[in-house]
Amino acid sequence: MDKKSNFLNILKIIFSVIIKACPAYFIFYALSDMLQGLSYGFNSFLMQKFYDSINTILDNGGLATMSYLLAGAVSLVIISSQLLDGVANFMYSNMTKKLSGHMNYIVNQKLIRLKAILYEDPNKLDLINKAFESSTKCVGLVFTFISMLAFHIPYLIFMLFYLASIQPWLCVILLLMFVPMSVSQLIKSTFFAKQEDHSAPLRRSLEEYENNICSKTFFKETRTLGIYGFFRKRYINILDDLNKLNWKTERKSCIIELCTRLVAMIGYMVLLVVLIVFSVQGIISIGQFAAVFSSIGLAFSVMQGVVDRNLGLVSRNIGFTKNYVNFMDLPELSPEFNFCESDNDDIILKDVSFQYPNANSFALKDITLTIKKNETVAVVGENGSGKTTLAKVLTGIYEPSTGSVSVMGCDISEKLPYSRISAVNQKFNRYALTLKENITISDQKGDESAIPEIIEKINLELDPQIFPDALETPLTTEFGGVDLSGGQWQKVAICRGIYRNHDVIVLDEPTAAIDPIEESSVYRSFTEMSKDKTAIIITHRIGSAKIADRILVMDQGRIMETGTHDELIKKGGKYAEMYNLQADWYLIEGSNT
C-alpha cells in the first residue's frame, strides 16, 4: 500500500489541514467534549456513593447530611454535563460550516494549480469528482475522531477502571462486547471504499446527462431535436446502476452489523446476569449494583456510539478522505513567473512529441521548430492533424512527452510565462458580464481607452438595438441583458485576447462562426494590431493563412510543409491541395480586391 494512502497518514494530513483552519476553536471543542465524557463517568461513581449512603441510613439510621451533599454533587455534575453538551453542539454546528467551506476552498485552489493535461485523463476526472464529494466527508471524519478521542474513549476508560475496581469480570465482559463490533466496522470500511471507486464515474455520467437535459447551453437543442427522452433514459439507467451499487454495499454492511449487534446484545444480557449474581452473593454492594445497573445502559449506548456511529462513519468516510489525499497529491503547475530573464524571445521546440493519457498514438511526433520574435505564423491542417495540441504545447499548457519547449527563454517544464501570453481558444468562455467586463477581464490593469479601437478593428458593431447600453450592456438574458450570436461572441473573445497585455498571442480557430470573407478581414486587422507581437494563428481555412509570415502545414501530428503562401502553392503539396479545395470560399473576396 502507498504510504501516503495508509490510514494513519490520511488522518495526519486531514487533521493538520483542519486544525490550521481554526486551532483555538478546535482545542476548545475537544476540551469541552473531554470534560463531558469524564463528567458522565464521574457521575456513575457519585451515584454509587449516593446509593450506598441511602442504604446505610436505611440499615443503621443516622443523619442524611452526606446523602444531601452527594445528591447536590450528582445534580451539579448532571447540569455541567448538559451545559457542556450544549456548548459542544453549538460549536459543532459552527465549525462544520466553517470547515466545510474551507475544505471546498482548498479543493478549488488545488484545481487552479493542476496541470491541464490531467483534465484529459478520465481517471483523474474521476478523482476530481471524488475530491468534491470528499471535502465535507473529511470534516465529518475529523469530528468523529474528536468525539472518539475526547468524549467516548475517556468515558470508556473511566468506566473500565471503575468496573475493574468493583469486579474485573465486569470489565472483561464489556471489552468482549466491544471487540467484535469494532472488527465489523473495519470490514465495512473496505466495502465503502470499493463502492466509492465505482460510484465516481457513474456520478460524472449522471451529471453529464443531467446537464444535457436541464442546462441553458443544451436546452434548446434538446427540445428542438426531441432528444430529451434519449438523455432521460440514459439518466435513469445510470441512476439505477448507482442505486444498485449503493444497495449492494448497504446490504453487506447491514448483515455484518446485525450479526455483531446480536453478539453485543448477548454480552449485555450476560453482564446484567453477572451483576445480579454478584449482588446476591454479596460480592458487590447495593450501591455498586444500582450505580452500575443505572449506568450500564449509558455505557452500552456510548460503546455502540463508538462502534456504530463513530467507527461506522470512519469506515464510510475513510475511502472519501483517501480520495481527497490522493487528489491533493496530484502534480501541480510550476509557479507563475512574470518575466524570464533571457535575451531570447523566440519559441523553440526540439524533438517534441506528445501523447494524451490513455491514447494509443502520439498527437505530435518529432517536431523541431523555431518561431522568431514578432513573427506571425499560421498553422493549418485538417481536423485531427494536431494543430490545437501544438498550440497548447507552444504556450506551455501541455508539457511534451519527449523533447523540450522554450517560450521566450522559459523552459516550460520549470517556468510558465503566462503573464506574457494571450490566447483566444476555439472553445472560449461566455461570461455573464457586461460587454466591457467580458473584454477587460483578461487584463484588469489594462488601458480601457483602447477598447473602442479594438472593437472597431475587429468589426464588432455596437448597434444600439443589439447593445442598448453600449459597453455596459450585460451579455446574458438572465440578468436583463442581450444574447449575442455565435459570430458576435467570437469577436468579443478576440477583443478580449487582444486587450490583454502580451508578447505572444495565439488564435486557435476562434472564427468558426464567422463567414470566410469576414474572417479574412478580422485576421488582417488582427495582424495589424500585432505587428510588434509574436502571433500564432491556428486555422483550417487556408485563405486566412495568407496573411502570415510563415505557414506550417500539419498532418498526422507532424509538420509536413513550411513556407509562405506563394512558396507552398508553387510546391504543389498538401497546402496547395487544401487551398484548391477551399478556393470557392474566397472567389467573392478575390473579385472585390
N, C-alpha and C positions, 0 to 999 in steps of 0.2 A: 504493500500500500504506500502511496505517496505520503511522505512525512507531513506535507502541508495539508493533507486531507484527513489525517488521523483526528480522533475525537478531541483529545486534549489541545491540540494545536488550533483546531477550529474554535474551541471555547476561548482560548487565549486571544486570538485575533478579534473575535466578536466583542469580548469584554473590554479589550483595550480601546476599540472604536467607541463603544457606548459610554465607558467611564470618562473618556476625554470630552464627550459632548456635554455632560453635566455632572462633574465629580462630586460637588457638595451635596446636590440633590440625591445622588446615588448612595453616598455614605449614610446620609440621614435616613433614607428609606430602609437601608439594610439594618441600621441600628434599631429603628422602630419595630421592624419585623422580628429581630432577635429578642428584644425585650418582651414582645408579645408572646413569643413561644415559651420563653422562660417563665413568664407570669402564669401561663397555663399549667406548667409543671409544678411550680411552687404552690399553686392553688391546691393541687392534689395533696401535697404534703400538709398544708394548713388544714385541709378538710379532715385528714386523718387525726390531727391533734384535736380538732374541734369535736369530732365524734367520740374520741377517747375521753375527752373532758366531760362530755354529756354522760357517757357510760359510767364514769367514775362517780359523778354526782348521783346518778340513779342507784348505783350499788352501795355507795358509802355515805351519801349525803355531803353536806358542806356548802361553801359559798360558790356561786356561779360566776364570780368575777372573771376568772380565766376564760370561761366559755364566752362571756360577752366580748372580751378582748379579742379572742380568736375569731368570733363572728364578725367583728369590725374589721379585722385584718383580711378575712376572706372577702368581705364586701369591697374593701379598698382595692384588693388585687383584681377582683372581677371588673370593677369600674375602670381601673387603669388599663386592663387588657382590652376593654371595649373602646376606650379612648384611643389607644394605640392602633386598634383595628381601623377606626375611622380615619386616623391620620394616614395610615398606610394605604387605605383605599383611595383617599383623596390624592395622595402623591402618585399612586399608580396611574390614575386616570390622566393626570397632567403629564407625567413622564412618558407614557406611551405615545401621546400625541406629539410631544416634542421630539422623541427619539425616532418615531416612525418617519417624521418629516426629515430629520437629519440623515437617516439611512437612505431615503429616496434621493436626497441631495447628493450624497456620496456616489450613488449609482449613476446619476446623471452627469456628475463631474467626471466620473470614470469613462462614460460613453464619449465625452468630448475628446478625451485623450487616446481613445482606441485607434489603432491603425485601420485605415479604411478597408484594407484587404480582408479584415475579419468579417465585414458585412457581406462578403461573397461566399462565406463558408456556412452552410446550413447548420452544422454542429455548433458553431459559435453563435448563430442567431438563436438557437435553442437555449444556449447558456445565458444569453442576454435576457430572454423571456423569463428564464428561471430566476435570474437576479432580481427582477422587479417583483416577482412573487415572493422572493426570499427576504427582501428588505424588512418587511413587517414581521416575518416569522423570526428573524434574528432577535428582534426586540422581545418577542414572546419567549424565546429560549433563554435570554438573559434574565428576565423576570422570574422564569421558572426556577432557574438555579439560585437566584437570590432567595426565593421562597424556601427552597430546599435547604440551602446552607444557613440562612439566617433564622428561619422560623421552624421548619419541620425537624431538621436534624438536631438542633439544640433541645427541642422539646422531647424528641425520642430518646436522646442520650440521657437527659434528666430522668425520664421515666424508666429507662433500663437500669440506671443506678438505683433508683428508688425501689423498683420491683426486686432487684437483686439483693438490696438490703433487707427486704421483707422475707423473700424466699427465692433463691437462684432459679428454681424451676420455672417460675413465672416469667423470668427474663428469657430463658431458653425457648419457651413456647412462643413468646412474642416474636423472637428472631426467626423461628421456623415458619411463622406465618408470612414474614416479610420476604424471605429468600425466593420462593417460587414466583411470587408476584413480580419481583424485580427481574428475574430471568426472562419472564414472559415479555416484558417491555423491550428488552434487548433484542429478542427475536422479532418483535413487531417493527422495530426500527428499520430492519432490513427490508421488510415489506414496503414501507412507505418511501424509502429511498429509491427502490426499484420503480414504484408507481410514479414518482416524480420524473424519473428519467424517461418514461414512456408518455407521460402527460404533456410535457413541454412542447413537442412537435404537434400534438393534437390541438393544444391551445392556440398555437400560432396559426394553424389551418382554420380553426374556429374564428379567430379574429379577422383573418383574411376574408372568409365568406361573409361574415357579418358586415365588414367594410363594403364589400361588393353590393350588399343588399341595401344598406342604410346610408352610406356616406354621400355627401353632396357631389363628390367627384364622379362617382359611378351611378348615381341615382337615375339621371336622365337616360343613359344608355340602357340600364337595366330595365327601365319601364318601356322605353321605345322598342327595344328588340324582344320584349316579352320573355326575358331570361330570369325573371325573379324566381320562378318555380325551380329552375335548374340549381341556383345557388341555395335556395331554401332546402331543397332535398339534400344537397351536399352538407349544409349546416346541420341538419337534423341527424344525418348519418354520423358525422364526426361527434356531435353531442352525445349520441347514443353510445359510440365507442368509448368516449370519455367516462360516461356514467357506468358502463360495464366494467371498465378498469377500476373505477373507484369502488364499485360494489364488490368486486373480486377481492380487493385488498381489505376492505372493511369486514367482509365475511370471514376471512382468515383471522383477522385481528380479534373479532368477537368470539370466535371459537376458542382461541387461546385464552382470552380474558375470562370467559365463562369457566373454563377448567381451573384456572388459578383462583378465581373467586370462590369456587367450591372448596378448594384446599384451604383458603383463608377462613372461610366460614366454619369449617371443621375445627381449625385451630382456635377460633374464637370460642366455640362451644366447649372445647377441651379446657381452655383457660378458665371459663366460668365454673366448670365442674371441679377443677383443681382448687379454685378459690373456696368453693363450698366445703370440699373435703378438708382443706387446711383449717378452715374456720371451725368446723365441727370438732376436729381433733385438737383444737386449741393451739395450733402452730402459729396462727396469726390472730391478732386481736380483732374485736368487733370494729374498732375504729379503722384498722387497716383494711378489713374486709369492705366496709362501707366506702372508704376512700377509693380503693382500687376498683370496686364494683361501679361506683359512680363515674370514675374517670376512664375506665377501660373502654367504654363506648367512644369517648373522645379520642383516646389513644388509637383505637382501631380505625376511627374516621380519619385521623391525621395520617396514619400509616397508609390507608387507602389513598389519601390525597397525595402522598409522596409517590406511590406507585402508579396509580391510575391517572391522576391529574398531572403530576409533575413529570415522572418518568414517561408517562404516556405522551405528554406534549413534547418531551425531549425526543422520543422515538419518532414522532411525526415530523418534528421541525429540524432534526439534525441533518436530514437529507437536503432540506432547503438551505440551511446555513452552509453546508458543504458546497452547494452550488454558488452561493454568494462569495465564499472564499476563492473558489476556482475562477469566478468572474473577475474578482479584483486582482487576480494574478495574471490576467491576460496582458500581452505585451502592449506597451504604450508608445505613442509618438515621442520623438526626441523633443526637447524643449524648443519653443519657437525663438528664433533669433531675428532681430530687426535688420541687422546688416551682417554680411560676411566679409571679413577683412581680406579682400582679394582684388587684384588689378584685372582679373579675367572675368568679364561679364558674359562670356559665352555659355551656351548649354552644350554639354559634351556627354555623349553616350559611347561607352566602349564595350563591345561584345555583349550587348544586353539581350537577355532572353527573359520571358515572363510567362508563368503558368498559374492559372487560377486554382484555388483549392479544389481538390477532388476532380480536377479536369484531367483528361487522358492525353491532351496535346498542349503544346505551347501556343499562347496567343501572340507572342512576339518571339522572333528567332534571330539570334546573332546580329543585332543591329548596332552598327557603329556610325555615329552621326555627330556633326558639329553644327550648331545654329549660332551664327555670329550675332554680336550685339547690334540692335536696331534693324535686324533683318526680318522681313516678312516672309514666312514660309507657309505654303498651303500643303495640307496632307489630304490626298484623295485616294479613293478606292471603293470597291463595292462593300455592301453591308457584310460585316463579319471579317473584314480584312485586317483589323487590328488598329484602326485609326484612333478610336476613343481610348483604347488601352494605352497606346503610345502617348497620347496627351496626358493621361494620368501618371504615367511613368516620368514624362518630361517635367512635370510640375511637382514631382515628389509625393504625390498622393499614394502611389504604389511603389514599393521598393522592388527592384528587379530580382528575379530568382537567381540569375547569374549576371556577372558583369557589374559595371559601375556607372552611376549617373552623377554628374556635377552640374549644378544650376547656379550660375553667377558665382562660381568659386566655392559653392557649398556642396560637399558630398552628402547626398540626401539620406544616407544611412546614419549620418551624425548630426546634421543640421538641416532645418527646414526654413527656407527663406520666404515663408508665406506672406510676410508683410510687403514683399516686393512683387508679388504676383497677383494678377486679377484673372478672372475667368467667367465665361458665360457658358453654362453647361446645356447639354441637349435637354435634360430634364431639370429645368430651373424651377425655383420656388415662386409661388404667387402669394405674397404676403397680404394679409387682411389689414393693410395700412393705406395711408394716402399715397397718391402718385409721388409726391415729393419724398415721403419716407421710404417708399419702395426703391427709389434711386439712391438716396443718401445713406441708406442703411449699410451700404458696402464700405463707407468711409465717413464715420460720424464727425471727423475733424476736417473734412474736405471743404472746398470753397463752393458754397451754394450758388454763388453768382454765375458759375459755369453751367448750371443746369439748362437754362434756355438755349444756349449754343449747342449743347449736346443733343437736346431734344430736336432742334432744328436740323442738325446734321444727319440724325438717324431718321428724319422724316416722320416723327411722331406728332401728328397734327393735334393741337389742343382745341378741337372743335367744342364750342360751348355746349352743344347738345349732348356730347359724349362726356365732357369734363366740365360740368356746370360750375364747379368751384376751382377750376384750373388745377394748379399743383396740389391744392388742398382737398381734391376730390378723393373720397375713400374708394378703393378699388375692390369693393365687396358689397353685394346687395344685403348681406346680413346686418350691416351697420349703416344702412341708409345711403349706400354709395352706388357705384355702377359695376357692371360686369363686362369686361373687355373681351374682344375676340382673341383667338389664338395668336394671330399676327400682331395685334397691338401689344399683347402681353410679351411677345418675343422682343419687340422693340424696347419695351420697358426694361426687360432683362439686359439687353445690350447697353442701354443707357446706364444701368447700374454697374455693369462691368467696366465701362469706360470712365465713369465718375471716380472710381476707386484710384487712389494714387498708386502707380505701379511702374515697374520697369519691364515686366513681361506680361502679356495678356494672351489668353487662349480662348478662341471661339470654337466650341465643339458643336457644330451643326445647330446653331440656335435659331435658324431662319427657315425651318422646315414648313412652317405655316404661312410663309411669305412667298408670293409667286416669284419665279426665276428672274424676271426682269427687274422687279423692285429689289430683290435680293442683291443683284449686282450693284445697284445704286447704293444700297446700305453698306456693302463691303467697300465700295470706293470711298465713301465718307469715313468709314472706319479706318481705312488705310491712311487717309489724310490726317486724321486725328492721332495716329500712332506713328508718325514719322520718326520720332525720337525714341521709339519703344521697340522692343522685340515682340513680334506678333506671330502667333501660330493659329492658322485657320484650318479647322477640320471640316471637310465637306465632301459630299458625294456628287455635288453639282459641279461639273467640270468648268462651266463657263465662269463661275465665280473665282476659280483658282488663277485666272489670267492676271489678276492684279498683283500676285505675289512675286517677290524677287526670285523665289525658287519653289519648285513644286516637287513633292515627294509622292511617288505612286506606290501604294501598298497592296500586297496580295498575299493572303495566307500567312500573315504575320511577318512578312519580310518587305524591305524597301526594294522594289523591283527596278524602279527608274527614278532618276532625279535630273532636274534641269529647269529651264524656263519654259513657258508655254510654247513658244516658237520652236525651241530645240526638241521638245518632246513630240510635237506634231510632225516635224521633219523625220524624226526617228521612226515613226510609224509603228510604235509598240502598243502596250496596254493603254497608255494615256490617249493616244490618237484614236484607238478603237472606242474608248468610252466617250470621248468628245464627239465623234461622229454619230454615236447612238443618241446623244442628247442635243444634237445641233438644232433640231426643230424648235427647242425651247427658246433659242436665242435669235431666231430669224427676225422677229419683230424688233428686237433690240438693235440688230445689225442694220436694219433698214432705217432706223431713226438716228443713226450716228453718222 
